Amino acid sequence: MAEEAQISFGGKTYDFPVVEGTENELAIDIKALRSATGLITLDPGFKNTGSCESAITFLDGEKGILRYRGYPIEELAEKADFLEVAYLLIFGELPNTQELEKFHSDIKAESHVDEEMKKILDGFPKSAHPMGVLSSLTSALIAFNPSSVDVTSEADLYHAIVRLLAKFPVLVSWTLRKKMGLPLDYGDDSLGYVQNIHKMMFKRPNREYEINDTVIEALDKLLILHGDHEQNCSTSTVRIVGSSHAGLFASISAGISALWGPLHGGANMAVLQMLEAIQADDGDTKKYMAKAKDKNDPFRLMGFGHRVYKNFDPRARIIKKAADEVLAQLGVDDPILNIAKGLEKEALEDPYFVERKLYPNVDFYSGIIYRALGIPVDMFTVMFALGRLPGWIAQYREMRLKNEPIGRPRQVYVGENKRSFVPLNKR
Ligand code: CMC
């Protein structure tokens, strides 16, 4: 196997070491490229660029494999709960009973969100997009938890982590309740982590909160499936913001903004809107397939395609199965599910999608479950953020503990050469 790669330029050949990952992926280490050759690399969208060495998530896009800390996603979704997976992602090992109990009780001890935060929430119009509200509130938390900025020791970082895992679900629930015109709710420490999230989101002021195991299991599974996905857009954002030694909360707030976009986490909302539009259009899937393939039409089949997966997204397989089960258990007959299945079948047989290796991704079926669970469409991406929180935290922690250098790409300048200033009256 090659241990070095050569680059020839200007009549000279330069050797660069080849780094091998634990799953045998190979990468040319070009740290010395510019100083040795004067060259930089150009890779818009970072399609060929590894930004770090990471021990958190392994993803093989060709084979459709996803593992957190070595554990297959299929096994975790079936056997673990979300808090265990959060611990695994952040600290590297599955917790034993004592570790999990301590982790949960440390989180519960921090679940209070300062009452003053409500004034900030009140400042938003009801029509505000929940992702904007969530990102702002997460950033505002810093003012009430200033020590979360200075995470120079592992102990400080641990406190910032449990504080964020405790307070973030409260913010998510407040974001939803404001939208729905419901009084804000506080958690119940006697409940499990995910049960408590559900209670905070949906408890009616005039009714006892009843636990529905089907709903909690489905939510737990969805959160696990969204837990981490290596160096995607929002995670890279979290790492790059954190690389300037910005605090954990500020870095996560930036990650939420990155996730918001329709090409990333915002796709789950866009998928459901697309499926509803097809339903309103007499279920005319052919029309939308044609639009997706038309290069003069900006429309894309939302929930299809992935930067890394050139095969089935393993999360999509799990969610598709879960959607069938959850809807049946809840007695929900949603015609949108049939439209989604029809669209998937057509796309998987269509040469345009086959040639480009475009398969359903995690977002294609998740919205159907969220809808069955009573979660409003514009909260879907917030649910993604809730699930991704442990992954962002794990990546931030890994980056800080390794003391990685500040993220600062270069560019190839293609603008004007030097020119003289022209006064306003001469232009
Ligand atoms: N519908 C129609 N054509 C598509 C689609 C799609 N959903 N996705 C990719 N293509 C085409 C694209 O037009 C291009 O065609 P050509 O080679 O003829 O120019 C080719 O496939 C390659 O696409 P790309 O945009 O170069 O690929 P990318 O890796 O830059 O983009 C993506 C990946 C996920 C942004 C893209 O597939 C997409 O926009 N999908 C729809 C949005 C979506 O579902 N996003 C959620 C991603 S999974 C959740 C997450 O991690 O955020």
Residues whose N, C-alpha, C, O or C-beta is under 5 A from the ligand:
A	BS01	CMC	P262 L263 H264 G265 A267 A292 R300 L301 M302 G303 F304 G305 H306 R307 R356 N361 V362 D363
